[in-house]
């Protein structure tokens, strides 16, 4: 049975929690649906800031660096996992997903299109002790269509701004990960969901994957969840 994970909308715009100077509750839930069971919140995602705070984080993310925590609840009582950047630069970024006690859950590698090993952005997912799976952003046929329409991109961008989602101006985004003949993971761009097909995968790795994918979301509308100025 496949699990479907997605990031839900943040119900809060910031500010402190009621009752004083305590930090505001985490406002970025990760939801999971399994079979016919109701969708439920399995984690809350919050970026983990470096010593320089928000300005330092936003400056580093331009090279591909990312850092965030998966909390079990919105009040940060239990850490489930942490995504940390191992290296970032020249269009290639490598991340580790660590458990609550620092144990390795898996690694993620993003190789930007034309900067890594192909014409499309390449994502590699490797669970700890398991076989790595490789996926490419978008199908080649849809990229060809997208580039053929590139002379019309100015109009497309304007229409996307009016529609409010930016999807029309973005290139193809679906990713299918393959490990040999198996397809353990899939990202569907229509609803921004990660489908976990392999039962042996740790769901925290899939949750970290959906969260980091959404940090590379839309340059057009600037709606990446981790790029806030506050």
C-alpha positions as CSV (number, residue, x, y, z in Angstrom):
1,X,0.0,0.0,0.0
2,X,1.4,3.4,-1.0
3,X,1.7,6.4,1.3
4,X,1.0,9.8,-0.1
5,X,2.7,12.8,1.6
6,X,2.3,16.5,1.1
7,X,3.0,19.8,2.8
8,X,-0.2,21.5,4.0
9,X,-0.7,25.2,4.0
10,X,0.6,27.1,7.0
11,X,-2.3,28.2,9.2
12,X,-0.2,31.0,10.8
13,X,1.5,34.0,9.5
14,X,4.0,34.3,12.4
15,X,4.2,35.9,15.7
16,X,4.6,34.5,19.2
17,X,2.4,31.9,20.7
18,X,-0.3,33.2,23.0
19,X,0.8,34.0,26.5
20,X,4.1,35.9,26.1
21,X,7.4,35.6,24.4
22,X,7.3,31.9,23.6
23,X,8.1,31.0,20.0
24,X,5.1,30.6,17.7
25,X,4.0,27.1,17.0
26,X,5.4,25.5,13.9
27,X,3.1,26.3,11.0
28,X,4.1,23.9,8.2
29,X,2.5,20.5,8.6
30,X,3.3,17.4,6.6
31,X,0.3,15.2,5.9
32,X,0.1,11.5,5.1
33,X,-2.7,9.5,3.5
34,X,-2.6,5.7,3.4
35,X,-5.2,3.7,1.5
36,X,-8.7,4.7,2.5
37,X,-7.6,6.0,5.9
38,X,-8.2,9.8,6.5
39,X,-5.2,12.0,5.9
40,X,-3.3,12.9,9.1
41,X,-0.5,15.2,10.1
42,X,2.7,13.2,10.7
43,X,5.2,16.0,11.2
44,X,5.7,19.7,11.3
45,X,8.6,21.3,9.3
46,X,10.6,24.2,10.5
47,X,13.8,25.6,9.0
48,X,16.9,25.4,11.3
49,X,18.7,28.6,11.2
50,X,22.6,29.0,11.3
51,X,24.4,31.3,13.6
52,X,23.7,34.3,11.4
53,X,20.0,33.8,11.6
54,X,17.5,34.3,8.8
55,X,19.9,36.5,6.6
56,X,22.6,33.9,6.7
57,X,20.1,31.1,5.9
58,X,18.7,33.0,2.9
59,X,22.2,33.8,1.6
60,X,23.3,30.2,1.9
61,X,20.2,28.8,0.2
62,X,21.2,30.5,-3.0
63,X,23.9,27.8,-3.4
64,X,21.4,25.0,-2.6
65,X,22.0,24.8,1.1
66,X,19.0,23.8,3.2
67,X,18.4,22.9,6.9
68,X,15.2,22.0,8.6
69,X,13.6,20.0,11.4
70,X,10.7,17.5,11.3
71,X,8.9,17.9,14.6
72,X,6.4,15.4,16.0
73,X,4.1,18.2,17.2
74,X,3.8,21.9,16.5
75,X,5.2,22.9,19.9
76,X,8.6,21.2,19.2
77,X,8.4,18.7,22.0
78,X,9.9,15.8,20.0
79,X,12.4,16.0,17.1
80,X,11.7,13.3,14.5
81,X,14.4,14.0,12.0
82,X,16.7,16.8,10.7
83,X,17.8,17.5,7.2
84,X,21.3,19.0,7.0
85,X,23.5,20.1,4.0
86,X,26.6,18.1,3.5
87,X,27.8,20.1,0.6
88,X,26.4,22.7,-1.8
89,X,27.8,24.6,-4.8
90,X,28.3,24.6,-8.6
91,X,24.7,23.4,-9.0
92,X,25.0,20.2,-6.9
93,X,23.8,19.9,-3.3
94,X,24.0,16.9,-1.0
95,X,21.8,16.4,2.1
96,X,21.6,14.0,4.9
97,X,18.4,13.1,6.8
98,X,19.2,12.2,10.4
99,X,17.0,10.7,13.0
100,X,16.3,12.1,16.5
101,X,19.6,10.7,17.8
102,X,21.7,11.6,14.8
103,X,21.4,8.2,13.1
104,X,21.5,8.3,9.3
105,X,18.0,7.8,7.7
106,X,19.1,8.5,4.1
107,X,20.8,10.9,1.7
108,X,19.4,13.2,-1.0
109,X,21.4,14.7,-3.8
110,X,20.1,17.4,-6.2
111,X,22.1,18.0,-9.4
112,X,20.7,21.1,-11.2
113,X,20.0,20.8,-14.9
114,X,23.0,21.5,-17.1
115,X,25.2,21.7,-14.1
116,X,25.2,18.0,-13.0
117,X,25.0,14.9,-15.2
118,X,22.1,15.7,-17.6
119,X,19.8,18.2,-19.3
120,X,17.3,17.8,-16.5
121,X,17.5,18.3,-12.8
122,X,18.5,15.0,-11.2
123,X,17.5,13.9,-7.7
124,X,19.1,10.8,-6.1
125,X,17.5,9.3,-3.0
126,X,19.4,6.7,-1.0
127,X,17.9,5.2,2.2
128,X,20.5,4.1,4.7
129,X,21.6,0.6,3.9
130,X,19.4,0.5,0.8
131,X,19.7,0.9,-3.0
132,X,19.8,4.4,-4.3
133,X,17.0,5.6,-6.6
134,X,17.4,8.2,-9.3
135,X,14.8,10.5,-10.7
136,X,14.7,13.3,-13.3
137,X,12.6,16.4,-13.1
138,X,10.0,16.2,-15.9
139,X,9.6,14.0,-18.9
140,X,11.8,14.8,-22.0
141,X,8.7,15.0,-24.3
142,X,7.1,17.7,-22.0
143,X,10.3,19.6,-21.8
144,X,10.5,19.7,-25.6
145,X,6.9,21.1,-25.7
146,X,7.8,23.6,-23.0
147,X,10.8,24.9,-24.9
148,X,8.9,25.1,-28.1
149,X,6.5,27.4,-26.3
150,X,9.3,29.5,-24.9
151,X,8.7,32.4,-27.3
152,X,5.3,32.8,-25.6
153,X,6.7,32.6,-22.1
154,X,6.2,36.3,-21.4
155,X,2.4,35.9,-22.0
156,X,2.4,32.6,-20.0
157,X,4.1,34.3,-17.1
158,X,1.5,37.1,-17.0
159,X,-1.3,34.6,-17.2
160,X,0.3,32.6,-14.4
161,X,0.5,35.6,-12.2
162,X,-3.2,36.3,-12.7
163,X,-4.0,32.6,-12.0
164,X,-2.1,32.8,-8.7
165,X,-0.3,29.5,-8.9
166,X,2.5,29.9,-11.4
167,X,2.1,26.4,-12.7
168,X,1.8,27.4,-16.4
169,X,5.1,29.2,-16.4
170,X,7.0,26.5,-14.5
171,X,8.6,23.7,-16.5
172,X,7.5,20.0,-16.1
173,X,8.1,19.0,-12.5
174,X,7.0,15.3,-12.1
175,X,9.7,13.0,-10.9
176,X,9.7,9.2,-11.0
177,X,12.5,7.6,-9.0
178,X,13.8,4.2,-10.3
179,X,16.0,1.7,-8.5
180,X,16.7,-1.0,-11.0
181,X,13.2,-2.1,-12.1
182,X,11.5,-0.8,-9.0
183,X,9.8,2.6,-8.6
184,X,10.0,3.3,-4.9
185,X,9.1,7.0,-5.0
186,X,7.2,9.4,-7.2
187,X,6.6,13.2,-7.1
188,X,3.4,14.3,-8.7
189,X,3.4,18.0,-9.6
190,X,-0.4,18.4,-9.9
191,X,-0.9,18.2,-6.2
192,X,2.7,18.5,-5.0
193,X,2.7,15.0,-3.4
194,X,5.4,12.4,-2.8
195,X,4.0,8.8,-3.3
196,X,6.0,6.3,-1.3
197,X,5.5,2.9,-3.0
198,X,8.3,0.9,-1.4
199,X,7.3,-0.5,2.0
200,X,10.9,-0.7,3.3
201,X,11.4,3.1,3.1
202,X,11.4,5.2,6.3
203,X,8.5,7.6,5.9
204,X,10.7,10.3,7.5
205,X,12.9,10.2,4.4
206,X,9.9,10.7,2.2
207,X,8.6,13.6,4.4
208,X,12.0,15.3,4.2
209,X,12.0,14.8,0.5
210,X,8.6,16.5,0.0
211,X,9.7,19.3,2.2
212,X,13.0,19.9,0.4
213,X,11.3,19.7,-3.0
214,X,9.0,22.5,-2.0
215,X,12.0,24.7,-1.2
216,X,12.8,24.6,-5.0
217,X,9.2,25.4,-5.8
218,X,8.6,28.6,-7.8
219,X,11.1,31.3,-8.7
220,X,8.2,33.1,-10.4
221,X,6.0,33.6,-7.4
222,X,8.6,33.3,-4.7
223,X,6.5,31.0,-2.6
224,X,9.1,28.6,-1.3
225,X,8.2,27.9,2.3
226,X,11.7,28.3,3.7
227,X,12.5,31.7,2.1
228,X,10.6,33.9,4.5
229,X,12.2,37.1,5.6
230,X,10.9,36.7,9.2
